Amino acid sequence: MTKLSFILPIYNEEKNIPILYDELIKVIKKINCDYELMFIDDKWKDNSLQVLLELQKKDKKIKIIEFSRNFGHEMAVKAWLDNVDGDYIIIMDADLQDPPHIITDMYNKILEWYDIVYAKRASRNDGFFKDNLAKAFYKFINKISTTIIPRDTWNYRIFTRDVLQEIKRLNEQSRFIRWFFAWIGFKQWCVTFDRTKRIHWEPAYTFWKSLSLWLDGIFSFSDAPLRLAMLIWTIFAFFAFILWIYFIIQKILDPNWLERWIPTIIVSVFFIWGIQLIMLWIIWEYIGRIYKETKNRPLYIIKKKYE
């Protein structure tokens, strides 16, 4: 019998877990397959672990990994990717914004000789500001990268063991899993759905966490910002040389010319300093990622497994 492995990162989902479990069991019975529900303790602040342990007493198909500390959503997914053994693997969030009922459509599609079937949001419902910011990010990231990420997608997807083996080989410290799936290729298809709001608690991904993830995507998969920095520096150096010659000529023709332009020069200097600091920040983003990779630290630490 076909076995489905569900990878489910948990962060403050105490009230969502029982609802999610019931919905997943309905889908599993409809598909009529073997399964394992693989939860990851990302060091939540509520009683999610206790809720899972109570569920595990009733269902031995539930497996739990407890981290030693919070390592983040991407590392939580990575932990079970390294330990999964199903025929097909499903990654989804536990906040019920990834609706379990579309798993049936995704499963039926992957049986048509697809390698990856991912969920694509027809609508986001994250608020006007965040929705439009996300659209701008996808548009920008796909412009500067040779790897195109399908717009309005998340980690919610089902894939084969062949895909799993390739994903496991990607061990970067700065992780952007949806880009990994786009980068490795394979035959892919999408299933669309309308995303709903979270039923309980606040989103785990705040604006700043989302921004950090987006920066990881930009700097980990494209060198376009570095090329842009070098281009801007070259342009400013060229204009600085021209202005230097112009100032010398004006000084010769009018000795008092420079005194009248001192305020403008001061403003220009501060503007150029600002541009230089931005360029240095771009360079240090790349250097910082190189530094993280060279330390070769483990991506996560497992405190305990409950199987």
Backbone as CSV, one residue per row, in Angstrom:
resi,resn,N_x,N_y,N_z,CA_x,CA_y,CA_z,C_x,C_y,C_z
1,MET,0.842,-1.201,0.000,0.000,0.000,0.000,0.877,1.251,0.000
2,THR,0.491,2.248,-0.778,1.225,3.510,-0.838,1.246,4.193,0.526
3,LYS,2.414,4.748,0.866,2.554,5.422,2.155,2.815,6.916,1.950
4,LEU,2.016,7.757,2.613,2.195,9.202,2.579,2.853,9.664,3.868
5,SER,3.881,10.485,3.743,4.542,11.083,4.904,4.211,12.573,4.940
6,PHE,3.575,13.016,6.022,3.197,14.416,6.183,4.211,15.108,7.089
7,ILE,4.871,16.140,6.569,5.811,16.935,7.354,5.094,18.188,7.823
8,LEU,4.982,18.351,9.161,4.116,19.388,9.733,4.861,20.198,10.804
9,PRO,5.510,21.300,10.434,6.142,22.159,11.443,5.080,22.784,12.345
10,ILE,5.362,22.841,13.638,4.404,23.365,14.608,5.033,24.524,15.371
11,TYR,4.289,25.617,15.454,4.725,26.753,16.267,3.474,27.455,16.800
12,ASN,3.210,27.294,18.081,2.024,27.870,18.715,0.728,27.443,18.024
13,GLU,0.551,26.145,17.870,-0.631,25.614,17.179,-1.482,24.726,18.087
14,GLU,-1.451,24.982,19.377,-2.151,24.147,20.343,-3.624,23.923,19.977
15,LYS,-4.323,24.968,19.560,-5.740,24.861,19.253,-6.004,24.338,17.845
16,ASN,-5.015,24.446,16.985,-5.198,24.003,15.605,-4.940,22.510,15.410
17,ILE,-4.083,21.936,16.253,-3.641,20.552,16.055,-4.802,19.548,15.999
18,PRO,-5.735,19.552,16.962,-6.827,18.574,16.887,-7.672,18.715,15.615
19,ILE,-7.932,19.965,15.204,-8.712,20.194,13.982,-7.947,19.691,12.770
20,LEU,-6.656,20.013,12.722,-5.814,19.571,11.612,-5.772,18.045,11.535
21,TYR,-5.602,17.408,12.679,-5.530,15.941,12.714,-6.820,15.318,12.152
22,ASP,-7.957,15.819,12.591,-9.236,15.276,12.118,-9.385,15.448,10.608
23,GLU,-8.984,16.613,10.104,-9.096,16.871,8.666,-8.168,15.962,7.863
24,LEU,-6.954,15.750,8.369,-6.002,14.895,7.665,-6.475,13.443,7.639
25,ILE,-7.031,12.968,8.734,-7.524,11.594,8.778,-8.662,11.402,7.770
26,LYS,-9.520,12.393,7.617,-10.591,12.309,6.619,-10.010,12.148,5.218
27,VAL,-8.977,12.935,4.922,-8.342,12.868,3.600,-7.662,11.518,3.398
28,ILE,-6.961,11.041,4.417,-6.239,9.763,4.326,-7.202,8.603,4.089
29,LYS,-8.331,8.619,4.776,-9.329,7.569,4.576,-9.908,7.616,3.169
30,LYS,-10.054,8.830,2.648,-10.588,8.980,1.291,-9.610,8.444,0.253
31,ILE,-8.325,8.705,0.477,-7.300,8.213,-0.448,-7.073,6.719,-0.266
32,ASN,-7.275,6.239,0.972,-7.075,4.823,1.317,-5.611,4.423,1.162
33,CYS,-4.780,5.003,2.022,-3.337,4.740,1.961,-2.778,4.649,3.370
34,ASP,-1.558,4.126,3.469,-0.832,4.146,4.729,-0.283,5.560,4.924
35,TYR,0.093,5.900,6.152,0.528,7.273,6.407,1.389,7.350,7.657
36,GLU,2.081,8.483,7.788,2.751,8.887,9.025,2.652,10.407,9.122
37,LEU,2.309,10.894,10.298,2.190,12.328,10.552,3.409,12.752,11.351
38,MET,4.249,13.551,10.735,5.559,13.877,11.296,5.585,15.344,11.721
39,PHE,5.429,15.561,13.022,5.391,16.906,13.586,6.776,17.311,14.080
40,ILE,7.064,18.606,13.968,8.351,19.143,14.415,8.118,20.194,15.478
41,ASP,8.656,19.984,16.655,8.592,20.954,17.745,9.627,22.044,17.495
42,ASP,9.155,23.192,17.006,10.052,24.327,16.773,10.113,25.216,18.016
43,LYS,10.115,24.555,19.186,10.181,25.204,20.502,9.076,26.244,20.665
44,TRP,7.848,25.749,20.588,6.668,26.593,20.730,6.541,27.123,22.149
45,LYS,5.664,28.092,22.317,5.490,28.742,23.615,4.177,28.342,24.288
46,ASP,3.447,27.402,23.707,2.190,26.972,24.305,2.273,25.481,24.638
47,ASN,1.136,24.792,24.699,1.110,23.377,25.079,0.982,22.451,23.864
48,SER,1.529,22.857,22.735,1.409,22.054,21.519,2.015,20.664,21.692
49,LEU,3.157,20.572,22.353,3.803,19.280,22.535,2.923,18.332,23.343
50,GLN,2.321,18.833,24.402,1.452,17.988,25.218,0.240,17.507,24.423
51,VAL,-0.312,18.389,23.602,-1.455,18.016,22.763,-1.054,16.905,21.794
52,LEU,0.133,17.024,21.198,0.611,16.007,20.260,0.860,14.669,20.957
53,LEU,1.427,14.733,22.155,1.706,13.492,22.887,0.412,12.771,23.255
54,GLU,-0.636,13.521,23.550,-1.929,12.904,23.832,-2.505,12.252,22.576
55,LEU,-2.347,12.933,21.439,-2.808,12.352,20.173,-2.010,11.103,19.816
56,GLN,-0.727,11.128,20.118,0.131,9.993,19.787,-0.287,8.730,20.536
57,LYS,-0.855,8.880,21.732,-1.338,7.725,22.487,-2.465,7.005,21.743
58,LYS,-3.233,7.771,20.977,-4.357,7.201,20.233,-3.962,6.776,18.823
59,ASP,-2.916,7.411,18.272,-2.511,7.127,16.896,-0.995,6.967,16.846
60,LYS,-0.531,5.737,16.693,0.906,5.444,16.669,1.569,5.875,15.364
61,LYS,0.772,6.376,14.420,1.333,6.881,13.157,1.914,8.279,13.328
62,ILE,1.698,8.863,14.500,2.219,10.197,14.772,3.657,10.093,15.283
63,LYS,4.533,10.883,14.683,5.929,10.960,15.109,6.262,12.424,15.397
64,ILE,7.095,12.630,16.387,7.399,13.997,16.821,8.904,14.157,16.993
65,ILE,9.413,15.253,16.488,10.803,15.658,16.741,10.768,16.914,17.595
66,GLU,11.548,16.901,18.664,11.671,18.071,19.533,13.056,18.682,19.356
67,PHE,13.099,19.951,18.932,14.362,20.654,18.796,14.893,21.086,20.167
68,SER,16.208,21.318,20.239,16.802,21.818,21.475,16.487,23.298,21.689
69,ARG,16.178,23.994,20.597,15.770,25.401,20.634,15.046,25.705,19.329
70,ASN,14.623,26.941,19.168,13.963,27.343,17.935,14.989,27.517,16.810
71,PHE,14.850,26.712,15.764,15.738,26.825,14.604,15.016,27.387,13.383
72,GLY,13.714,27.631,13.478,12.977,28.232,12.376,12.261,27.216,11.500
73,HIS,11.321,27.724,10.747,10.441,26.891,9.912,11.222,26.064,8.892
74,GLU,12.174,26.689,8.215,12.908,25.998,7.157,13.724,24.832,7.718
75,MET,14.326,25.015,8.883,15.095,23.942,9.509,14.185,22.851,10.051
76,ALA,12.987,23.237,10.480,12.027,22.247,10.964,11.635,21.294,9.832
77,VAL,11.410,21.835,8.663,11.099,20.995,7.507,12.279,20.099,7.160
78,LYS,13.477,20.671,7.195,14.688,19.922,6.875,14.872,18.719,7.799
79,ALA,14.518,18.882,9.082,14.717,17.802,10.060,13.978,16.535,9.665
80,TRP,12.720,16.658,9.251,11.969,15.469,8.852,12.293,15.027,7.428
81,LEU,12.726,15.940,6.582,13.175,15.526,5.250,14.335,14.543,5.365
82,ASP,15.155,14.720,6.396,16.295,13.831,6.608,15.898,12.497,7.232
83,ASN,14.633,12.377,7.694,14.219,11.176,8.422,12.956,10.517,7.867
84,VAL,12.468,10.987,6.743,11.196,10.519,6.203,11.385,9.230,5.410
85,ASP,10.340,8.376,5.347,10.477,7.128,4.588,9.233,6.770,3.771
86,GLY,8.328,7.719,3.529,7.126,7.459,2.747,7.407,7.373,1.252
87,ASP,6.443,6.847,0.506,6.556,6.809,-0.961,6.380,8.204,-1.549
88,TYR,5.482,8.975,-0.935,5.276,10.374,-1.316,5.337,11.217,-0.051
89,ILE,5.893,12.424,-0.180,6.081,13.297,0.968,5.253,14.554,0.756
90,ILE,4.568,14.977,1.808,3.756,16.192,1.767,4.266,17.158,2.828
91,ILE,4.577,18.370,2.404,4.942,19.434,3.336,3.764,20.397,3.426
92,MET,3.333,20.708,4.646,2.249,21.668,4.816,2.334,22.316,6.191
93,ASP,1.741,23.502,6.314,1.684,24.180,7.603,0.539,23.628,8.431
94,ALA,0.626,23.842,9.735,-0.380,23.312,10.655,-1.424,24.343,11.057
95,ASP,-1.389,25.543,10.453,-2.307,26.602,10.866,-3.621,26.586,10.103
96,LEU,-3.824,25.541,9.251,-5.041,25.350,8.468,-5.217,26.379,7.352
97,GLN,-4.190,27.194,7.119,-4.224,28.046,5.929,-3.874,27.227,4.689
98,ASP,-3.191,26.096,4.903,-2.989,25.107,3.845,-4.124,24.089,3.977
99,PRO,-5.203,24.222,3.202,-6.384,23.367,3.402,-6.102,21.902,3.090
100,PRO,-6.349,21.004,4.023,-6.065,19.576,3.799,-6.882,18.963,2.667
101,HIS,-8.066,19.503,2.379,-8.938,18.845,1.408,-8.366,18.822,-0.008
102,ILE,-7.417,19.721,-0.331,-6.865,19.704,-1.689,-5.774,18.642,-1.847
103,ILE,-5.413,17.968,-0.756,-4.413,16.894,-0.840,-4.894,15.805,-1.801
104,THR,-6.186,15.542,-1.817,-6.734,14.525,-2.730,-6.416,14.876,-4.172
105,ASP,-6.639,16.126,-4.553,-6.339,16.560,-5.920,-4.840,16.493,-6.200
106,MET,-4.032,16.897,-5.221,-2.588,16.868,-5.399,-2.083,15.427,-5.548
107,TYR,-2.642,14.527,-4.742,-2.244,13.124,-4.791,-2.635,12.495,-6.135
108,ASN,-3.847,12.748,-6.594,-4.296,12.198,-7.877,-3.432,12.718,-9.029
109,LYS,-2.993,13.969,-8.912,-2.186,14.554,-9.982,-0.782,13.947,-10.014
110,ILE,-0.212,13.699,-8.851,1.151,13.161,-8.842,1.184,11.720,-9.347
111,LEU,0.043,11.037,-9.275,-0.034,9.681,-9.828,-0.025,9.686,-11.349
112,GLU,-0.191,10.868,-11.954,-0.146,11.010,-13.411,1.284,11.237,-13.895
113,TRP,2.249,10.677,-13.179,3.667,10.728,-13.536,4.284,12.117,-13.378
114,TYR,3.734,12.898,-12.470,4.412,14.131,-12.075,5.349,13.820,-10.909
115,ASP,6.389,14.663,-10.762,7.342,14.485,-9.659,7.022,15.389,-8.473
116,ILE,6.490,16.565,-8.769,6.131,17.541,-7.732,4.785,18.156,-8.091
117,VAL,3.890,18.206,-7.137,2.638,18.940,-7.300,2.556,19.927,-6.144
118,TYR,2.557,21.218,-6.454,2.555,22.233,-5.408,1.227,22.992,-5.412
119,ALA,0.914,23.571,-4.270,-0.325,24.346,-4.114,-0.037,25.814,-4.412
120,LYS,-0.887,26.411,-5.198,-0.754,27.826,-5.578,-1.979,28.585,-5.098
121,ARG,-1.744,29.678,-4.412,-2.847,30.449,-3.837,-3.536,31.285,-4.908
122,ALA,-4.839,31.090,-5.056,-5.617,31.956,-5.935,-5.848,33.306,-5.265
123,SER,-5.899,33.307,-3.923,-6.014,34.524,-3.127,-5.260,34.303,-1.827
124,ARG,-4.766,35.405,-1.209,-3.906,35.279,-0.037,-4.613,35.636,1.273
125,ASN,-5.384,36.719,1.275,-6.077,37.169,2.494,-5.121,37.471,3.655
126,ASP,-3.965,38.045,3.342,-3.005,38.418,4.382,-3.028,39.912,4.690
127,GLY,-3.975,40.618,4.093,-4.010,42.066,4.259,-3.437,42.761,3.040
128,PHE,-3.932,43.973,2.777,-3.555,44.710,1.566,-2.047,44.912,1.461
129,PHE,-1.419,45.347,2.566,0.001,45.665,2.531,0.850,44.427,2.256
130,LYS,0.622,43.359,3.027,1.438,42.160,2.886,1.181,41.461,1.554
131,ASP,-0.071,41.465,1.092,-0.389,40.836,-0.186,0.375,41.501,-1.329
132,ASN,0.342,42.831,-1.362,1.012,43.555,-2.446,2.524,43.506,-2.309
133,LEU,3.012,43.461,-1.069,4.454,43.330,-0.868,4.944,41.982,-1.385
134,ALA,4.169,40.928,-1.126,4.528,39.596,-1.607,4.535,39.549,-3.135
135,LYS,3.552,40.181,-3.760,3.500,40.220,-5.224,4.725,40.929,-5.787
136,ALA,5.093,42.050,-5.150,6.271,42.798,-5.599,7.534,41.965,-5.443
137,PHE,7.618,41.210,-4.325,8.795,40.369,-4.089,8.940,39.310,-5.175
138,TYR,7.869,38.589,-5.462,7.940,37.537,-6.480,8.326,38.116,-7.843
139,LYS,7.763,39.265,-8.167,8.087,39.899,-9.443,9.559,40.287,-9.501
140,PHE,10.069,40.841,-8.392,11.466,41.267,-8.342,12.413,40.074,-8.369
141,ILE,12.117,39.064,-7.551,13.013,37.924,-7.422,13.114,37.145,-8.721
142,ASN,12.016,37.060,-9.448,12.033,36.328,-10.716,12.708,37.122,-11.832
143,LYS,12.842,38.450,-11.636,13.553,39.271,-12.603,15.061,39.103,-12.479
144,ILE,15.550,38.950,-11.251,16.996,38.955,-11.030,17.589,37.550,-10.975
145,SER,16.749,36.519,-10.954,17.256,35.152,-10.818,16.983,34.348,-12.082
146,THR,17.849,33.382,-12.336,17.639,32.475,-13.461,16.675,31.350,-13.103
147,THR,16.394,31.191,-11.802,15.440,30.188,-11.328,14.115,30.875,-11.020
148,ILE,13.065,30.507,-11.706,11.772,31.150,-11.554,10.950,30.427,-10.492
149,ILE,10.499,31.177,-9.481,9.616,30.623,-8.451,8.174,30.887,-8.870
150,PRO,7.326,29.853,-8.915,5.916,30.097,-9.214,5.333,31.081,-8.203
151,ARG,4.630,32.059,-8.687,4.101,33.125,-7.844,3.015,32.602,-6.895
152,ASP,2.958,33.208,-5.705,1.943,32.882,-4.697,1.983,31.411,-4.274
153,THR,3.185,30.867,-4.156,3.343,29.498,-3.657,4.042,29.539,-2.311
154,TRP,3.914,28.457,-1.560,4.566,28.312,-0.276,5.193,26.935,-0.272
155,ASN,5.438,26.356,0.879,6.054,25.036,0.933,5.055,23.899,0.749
156,TYR,3.775,24.210,0.673,2.717,23.203,0.580,2.814,22.466,-0.756
157,ARG,3.194,21.166,-0.700,3.379,20.391,-1.925,3.518,18.915,-1.599
158,ILE,3.374,18.089,-2.627,3.621,16.656,-2.526,4.667,16.304,-3.576
159,PHE,5.582,15.382,-3.232,6.645,15.045,-4.176,7.110,13.610,-3.955
160,THR,7.871,13.113,-4.908,8.311,11.720,-4.898,9.623,11.565,-4.134
161,ARG,10.025,10.318,-3.925,11.290,10.048,-3.234,12.494,10.453,-4.085
162,ASP,12.365,10.413,-5.410,13.460,10.876,-6.263,13.737,12.355,-6.013
163,VAL,12.679,13.125,-5.887,12.831,14.550,-5.567,13.433,14.715,-4.175
164,LEU,12.968,13.911,-3.233,13.476,13.975,-1.857,14.984,13.805,-1.808
165,GLN,15.507,12.846,-2.550,16.947,12.589,-2.527,17.743,13.794,-2.995
166,GLU,17.213,14.530,-3.972,17.918,15.717,-4.464,17.804,16.873,-3.472
167,ILE,16.636,17.052,-2.873,16.450,18.124,-1.895,17.354,17.910,-0.688
168,LYS,17.532,16.657,-0.267,18.370,16.355,0.900,19.836,16.717,0.658
169,ARG,20.240,16.784,-0.603,21.629,17.128,-0.910,21.913,18.614,-0.741
170,LEU,20.871,19.425,-0.642,21.036,20.872,-0.527,21.072,21.245,0.955
171,ASN,22.263,21.532,1.456,22.454,21.732,2.899,22.898,23.149,3.248
172,GLU,22.458,24.142,2.478,22.817,25.520,2.797,22.270,25.955,4.151
173,GLN,23.017,26.822,4.828,22.555,27.400,6.082,21.389,28.360,5.845
174,SER,21.488,29.182,4.809,20.406,30.102,4.458,19.468,29.373,3.501
175,ARG,18.332,28.939,4.016,17.458,28.047,3.257,16.213,28.778,2.763
176,PHE,15.822,28.412,1.549,14.609,28.949,0.937,14.013,27.793,0.144
177,ILE,13.261,26.935,0.861,12.903,25.616,0.338,12.123,25.679,-0.961
178,ARG,11.201,26.621,-1.084,10.400,26.661,-2.323,11.280,26.941,-3.533
179,TRP,12.386,27.661,-3.312,13.318,27.904,-4.415,14.113,26.648,-4.730
180,PHE,14.416,25.848,-3.692,15.090,24.577,-3.935,14.280,23.714,-4.900
181,PHE,12.961,23.642,-4.650,12.107,22.833,-5.508,12.053,23.383,-6.924
182,ALA,12.093,24.700,-7.069,12.111,25.288,-8.407,13.450,25.025,-9.095
183,TRP,14.536,25.067,-8.313,15.883,24.938,-8.872,16.176,23.524,-9.369
184,ILE,15.695,22.494,-8.668,16.045,21.121,-9.047,15.326,20.658,-10.305
185,GLY,14.267,21.360,-10.682,13.567,20.973,-11.912,12.535,19.886,-11.682
186,PHE,12.596,18.802,-12.455,11.630,17.716,-12.439,10.293,18.195,-13.054
187,LYS,9.414,17.233,-13.257,8.114,17.516,-13.851,7.157,17.991,-12.768
188,GLN,6.651,19.234,-12.903,5.859,19.843,-11.844,4.486,20.297,-12.342
189,TRP,3.537,20.334,-11.397,2.181,20.791,-11.684,1.675,21.540,-10.455
190,CYS,0.676,22.410,-10.645,0.137,23.155,-9.511,-1.363,22.933,-9.369
191,VAL,-1.816,23.003,-8.128,-3.236,22.963,-7.789,-3.550,24.273,-7.073
192,THR,-4.546,25.018,-7.521,-4.865,26.319,-6.932,-5.894,26.181,-5.815
193,PHE,-5.830,27.112,-4.874,-6.794,27.129,-3.770,-6.901,28.546,-3.233
194,ASP,-7.979,28.826,-2.507,-8.172,30.111,-1.848,-7.675,30.008,-0.419
195,ARG,-6.717,30.829,-0.092,-6.145,30.782,1.245,-7.043,31.517,2.234
196,THR,-7.257,30.921,3.389,-8.093,31.522,4.428,-7.217,32.119,5.526
197,LYS,-7.851,32.838,6.434,-7.127,33.396,7.577,-6.913,32.327,8.639
198,ARG,-5.898,32.542,9.476,-5.639,31.610,10.574,-6.824,31.586,11.529
199,ILE,-7.145,30.390,12.010,-8.266,30.245,12.936,-7.874,30.703,14.335
200,HIS,-6.682,30.310,14.776,-6.224,30.655,16.119,-4.822,31.245,16.047
201,TRP,-4.511,32.106,16.979,-3.191,32.693,17.174,-2.808,33.624,16.027
202,GLU,-1.698,34.293,16.243,-1.170,35.207,15.244,-0.243,34.446,14.303
203,PRO,-0.033,34.951,13.095,0.864,34.275,12.166,2.267,34.146,12.743
204,ALA,2.871,32.971,12.541,4.241,32.763,13.007,5.219,33.605,12.204
205,TYR,4.874,33.839,10.927,5.736,34.639,10.073,5.265,36.086,10.119
206,THR,5.913,36.890,10.948,5.645,38.312,11.006,6.271,38.972,9.774
207,PHE,6.036,40.281,9.645,6.603,41.010,8.517,8.126,40.888,8.500
208,TRP,8.758,41.022,9.679,10.221,41.012,9.732,10.783,39.623,9.440
209,LYS,10.091,38.571,9.890,10.530,37.220,9.568,10.378,36.953,8.069
210,SER,9.281,37.448,7.499,9.082,37.287,6.053,10.152,38.039,5.279
211,LEU,10.471,39.256,5.746,11.512,40.043,5.086,12.850,39.331,5.143
212,SER,13.177,38.735,6.300,14.429,37.990,6.439,14.475,36.808,5.473
213,LEU,13.338,36.105,5.345,13.273,34.970,4.427,13.434,35.427,2.992
214,TRP,12.801,36.542,2.640,12.910,37.062,1.273,14.355,37.473,0.956
215,LEU,15.032,38.084,1.947,16.434,38.459,1.733,17.300,37.214,1.535
216,ASP,17.005,36.151,2.282,17.721,34.889,2.079,17.536,34.413,0.650
217,GLY,16.304,34.529,0.152,16.046,34.110,-1.222,16.814,34.939,-2.232
218,ILE,16.829,36.250,-2.027,17.499,37.145,-2.978,19.006,36.903,-2.999
219,PHE,19.620,36.879,-1.804,21.076,36.804,-1.747,21.619,35.388,-1.893
220,SER,20.767,34.381,-1.698,21.237,33.005,-1.823,21.114,32.472,-3.246
221,PHE,20.275,33.085,-4.061,20.027,32.541,-5.391,20.300,33.515,-6.526
222,SER,20.882,34.660,-6.214,21.180,35.617,-7.279,22.359,36.489,-6.883
223,ASP,23.220,36.770,-7.850,24.317,37.704,-7.611,24.022,39.064,-8.246
224,ALA,22.757,39.273,-8.670,22.370,40.536,-9.295,22.590,41.744,-8.370
225,PRO,22.264,41.660,-7.045,22.535,42.827,-6.186,24.010,43.197,-6.140
226,LEU,24.889,42.201,-6.174,26.322,42.469,-6.156,26.751,43.148,-7.458
227,ARG,26.215,42.696,-8.562,26.519,43.316,-9.852,25.993,44.749,-9.891
228,LEU,24.801,44.953,-9.301,24.227,46.300,-9.254,25.099,47.234,-8.435
229,ALA,25.612,46.734,-7.309,26.486,47.549,-6.461,27.728,47.991,-7.222
230,MET,28.322,47.068,-7.956,29.525,47.402,-8.720,29.200,48.392,-9.835
231,LEU,28.031,48.250,-10.460,27.632,49.171,-11.527,27.435,50.579,-10.985
232,ILE,26.751,50.699,-9.844,26.508,52.023,-9.260,27.820,52.659,-8.828
233,TRP,28.699,51.872,-8.223,30.003,52.401,-7.839,30.770,52.930,-9.070
234,THR,30.723,52.211,-10.156,31.414,52.634,-11.379,30.837,53.936,-11.913
235,ILE,29.512,54.047,-11.904,28.855,55.260,-12.396,29.228,56.462,-11.535
236,PHE,29.200,56.288,-10.207,29.553,57.389,-9.312,31.020,57.776,-9.459
237,ALA,31.891,56.795,-9.642,33.316,57.102,-9.825,33.529,57.917,-11.100
238,PHE,32.799,57.583,-12.151,32.920,58.310,-13.418,32.459,59.759,-13.257
239,PHE,31.291,59.946,-12.636,30.783,61.307,-12.449,31.651,62.101,-11.486
240,ALA,32.227,61.433,-10.483,33.116,62.114,-9.546,34.350,62.645,-10.272
241,PHE,34.872,61.870,-11.210,36.037,62.305,-11.991,35.691,63.523,-12.842
242,ILE,34.515,63.491,-13.483,34.081,64.616,-14.313,33.904,65.877,-13.461
243,LEU,33.269,65.723,-12.279,33.060,66.868,-11.399,34.373,67.426,-10.870
244,TRP,35.326,66.539,-10.611,36.647,66.982,-10.130,37.296,67.909,-11.154
245,ILE,37.227,67.524,-12.410,37.792,68.366,-13.484,37.025,69.684,-13.585
246,TYR,35.670,69.570,-13.459,34.830,70.769,-13.561,35.140,71.748,-12.428
247,PHE,35.329,71.237,-11.204,35.638,72.103,-10.064,36.982,72.804,-10.240
248,ILE,37.967,72.116,-10.768,39.292,72.712,-10.988,39.187,73.868,-11.979
249,ILE,38.447,73.632,-13.057,38.298,74.684,-14.084,37.562,75.899,-13.496
250,GLN,36.467,75.652,-12.749,35.710,76.750,-12.150,36.552,77.529,-11.144
251,LYS,37.387,76.821,-10.382,38.245,77.485,-9.399,39.245,78.398,-10.072
252,ILE,39.743,77.958,-11.197,40.700,78.781,-11.938,40.012,80.023,-12.487
253,LEU,38.785,79.845,-13.013,38.066,80.970,-13.625,37.475,81.910,-12.581
254,ASP,37.049,81.357,-11.424,36.410,82.169,-10.388,36.858,81.667,-9.013
255,PRO,37.836,82.338,-8.392,38.367,81.870,-7.099,37.308,81.770,-5.995
256,ASN,36.244,82.554,-6.065,35.209,82.530,-5.025,34.057,81.560,-5.337
257,TRP,34.166,80.849,-6.417,33.062,79.957,-6.851,32.780,78.847,-5.828
258,LEU,33.827,78.272,-5.266,33.668,77.136,-4.376,32.905,77.498,-3.107
259,GLU,33.140,78.710,-2.573,32.489,79.112,-1.332,30.971,79.152,-1.477
260,ARG,30.482,79.586,-2.638,29.033,79.655,-2.858,28.392,78.276,-2.978
261,TRP,29.173,77.250,-3.301,28.626,75.903,-3.536,28.880,74.933,-2.378
262,ILE,29.448,75.457,-1.273,29.755,74.573,-0.136,28.524,73.823,0.386
263,PRO,27.357,74.476,0.613,26.184,73.715,1.095,25.775,72.578,0.153
264,THR,25.806,72.845,-1.142,25.447,71.817,-2.128,26.441,70.661,-2.090
265,ILE,27.704,70.999,-1.934,28.743,69.962,-1.878,28.560,69.084,-0.644
266,ILE,28.238,69.707,0.503,28.050,68.937,1.739,26.892,67.958,1.583
267,VAL,25.767,68.425,1.035,24.612,67.555,0.809,24.980,66.408,-0.122
268,SER,25.730,66.708,-1.166,26.133,65.683,-2.133,27.024,64.624,-1.487
269,VAL,27.924,65.081,-0.608,28.824,64.142,0.070,28.032,63.176,0.944
270,PHE,27.059,63.720,1.708,26.235,62.851,2.557,25.414,61.874,1.711
271,PHE,24.932,62.333,0.579,24.167,61.454,-0.315,25.045,60.307,-0.810
272,ILE,26.260,60.624,-1.214,27.176,59.596,-1.708,27.551,58.630,-0.594
273,TRP,27.757,59.150,0.617,28.031,58.264,1.755,26.888,57.270,1.959
274,GLY,25.658,57.761,1.846,24.501,56.881,1.995,24.493,55.779,0.956
275,ILE,24.790,56.147,-0.295,24.854,55.148,-1.362,25.952,54.133,-1.088
276,GLN,27.094,54.612,-0.609,28.206,53.708,-0.302,27.848,52.723,0.805
277,LEU,27.131,53.198,1.828,26.735,52.311,2.926,25.765,51.235,2.431
278,ILE,24.876,51.607,1.521,23.960,50.612,0.958,24.742,49.565,0.164
279,MET,25.712,50.025,-0.618,26.524,49.094,-1.394,27.336,48.172,-0.478
280,LEU,27.857,48.733,0.608,28.610,47.914,1.559,27.698,46.885,2.234
281,TRP,26.457,47.293,2.538,25.504,46.349,3.134,25.257,45.177,2.198
282,ILE,25.100,45.448,0.902,24.887,44.371,-0.067,26.070,43.406,-0.064
283,ILE,27.270,43.953,-0.073,28.472,43.111,-0.081,28.556,42.282,1.200
284,TRP,28.244,42.914,2.334,28.341,42.196,3.608,27.255,41.129,3.743
285,GLU,26.134,41.285,3.060,25.119,40.230,3.048,25.704,38.955,2.435
286,TYR,26.437,39.111,1.355,27.073,37.948,0.726,28.207,37.400,1.590
287,ILE,29.007,38.296,2.146,30.117,37.848,2.995,29.587,37.121,4.233
288,GLY,28.500,37.644,4.811,27.906,37.001,5.980,27.433,35.591,5.681
289,ARG,26.864,35.384,4.494,26.401,34.047,4.119,27.580,33.100,3.873
290,ILE,28.661,33.627,3.303,29.870,32.819,3.138,30.410,32.407,4.502
291,TYR,30.405,33.344,5.446,30.885,33.079,6.810,30.060,31.970,7.469
292,LYS,28.729,32.044,7.326,27.866,31.021,7.915,28.144,29.640,7.319
293,GLU,28.365,29.591,6.008,28.601,28.301,5.361,29.942,27.706,5.765
294,THR,30.975,28.547,5.916,32.317,28.031,6.231,32.407,27.477,7.651
295,LYS,31.515,27.930,8.556,31.527,27.388,9.920,31.059,25.943,9.948
296,ASN,30.231,25.579,8.972,29.784,24.188,8.827,29.114,23.648,10.089
297,ARG,28.330,24.464,10.750,27.597,24.006,11.927,26.396,23.159,11.505
298,PRO,25.888,22.293,12.371,24.694,21.532,12.031,23.505,22.468,11.823
299,LEU,22.610,22.088,10.922,21.470,22.936,10.607,20.459,22.975,11.746
300,TYR,20.433,21.924,12.551,19.496,21.841,13.670,20.020,20.826,14.674
301,ILE,19.489,20.861,15.894,19.843,19.896,16.937,18.549,19.271,17.471
302,ILE,18.460,17.960,17.402,17.288,17.259,17.897,17.493,16.904,19.359
303,LYS,16.581,17.372,20.194,16.634,17.052,21.618,16.082,15.666,21.882
304,LYS,14.941,15.358,21.212,14.310,14.066,21.466,13.362,13.721,20.335
305,LYS,13.236,12.429,20.055,12.256,11.919,19.107,11.197,11.120,19.857
306,TYR,9.949,11.340,19.484,8.837,10.564,20.053,8.235,9.741,18.920
307,GLU,8.511,8.446,18.924,8.041,7.577,17.832,7.330,6.345,18.388
